[in-house]
Every structure is written in C-alpha cells, then in structure tokens.
C-alpha cells in the first residue's frame, strides 16, 4: 500500500512539472521551403540554438517545436544548404 501511495505522489509531481513546463514555452509551428523552387524541404533539422532540443520537418516541410521562454534562436540545417537561423517571438500576439 505504501508503494502505491508513493507512486501516486510521484505521478502528481510529474503532472505538476509538465504543467509548469508548458507555461514557460512557446509552441512554434513552421514550414521549411527551398528558396528558389518554393518546394518543401523534407527531413530538415530544426534545432534550438544552445540546446540538444530539435525536430525534423515532415513530408510537407512542416515542423513543430516547444521553445523555452529563455531561448530565442531556431536554426534550420539541411545537407547541401546553408544554415538559416531565425529569432523566436515569444509574444502572445
């Protein structure tokens, strides 16, 4: 019984920490397109500068990433192309 209570308390802390984390991030959605052809770039790396956080684009060149409020720069990397960095706007607008 003590083991079950400990697990329930631990789950409560985990859910609380997820809630706290979700309030301190901005969900960024975007599409990576090739400049000249305007075609989607499939499998491009979208990386949050200075962190191990990142994602890749899907078949339509789209991505989604949660960016912590204290981070501002997303970098797109793809073999054969120059890296491109953009500043994340954390405003509510």
N, C-alpha and C positions, 0 to 999 in steps of 0.2 A: 504494500500500500504506500509506503514511504517513497519507493521508487517511482510509482505512478504520479504522486504529488510533485516530486522533483521534476519529472518530465513535463508536467503541465505548467509549472512555473517557468521552466526553461523555454517552452513554446511561447508563453506570454511575453518573455523578454525578447525573443526573436521577432515576434509580430510587432512589438513596440519599436524595435530598432528599424524594421522595414518602414514603418510609418514615419519615423523621424528622418530616415534617409530620403524617403520620397518627397518630403517637404523641402529638401535642400538641393534638389536637382532640377534641371530644365530638360524636358524631353525634346530632342532636336530631330526633326524629320527632314530629309532632303533627297535630291536626285543628282547623281553624277552623270554629266553628259560630255561627250567628246566635243571639243570646241569647234572644229571645222564642219563635222557632219551632223552635229546635234543628236547623235545616236547615244543610247545609254551605255555606260561602261559597266560591264558585268564583272563582279569579283574585285572591285577596287577596295583597298583598305582605307577605312575612315578611322583615324586614330586621334585620341585626346592627348595633345602635347604634354609631355612630362609625366605621363601615367602609362600603365600597361593596358588601359581600357581602350577598346576599339571594336569595330564591327566590319562587315563587308557588305558591298552592295548586292542586291538581288538581280534577277534576270531583267528587270526594268530599270536598273541603275539606282534603285531606291534604297535608303538606309534609315535606321532609327537608332539613336544612342542617347543615354541618360548622361547629361553633363553636370557634374557638381558645380554649385554656385561659385566656388573659388577657382574654377578653371575656365579659360576663355578661348582657347585656340584648338580648332579641329584641323587636322591635316589629312588630305587625301593623297594616297600613294598608289601607283599602278606601274607595273613594269613597262618600260619604254616611254613613259611620260614624265614630265617634270612634276614634282610635288606641288600641291596647291594648299595653302593654309587660309583659313577664314576665322574671323572673330565671332564668338557666340554672343548674341544679345540676350541677356537674362531677364529682360523686362517682361511685364505681364501683358503688354500690348499684343 
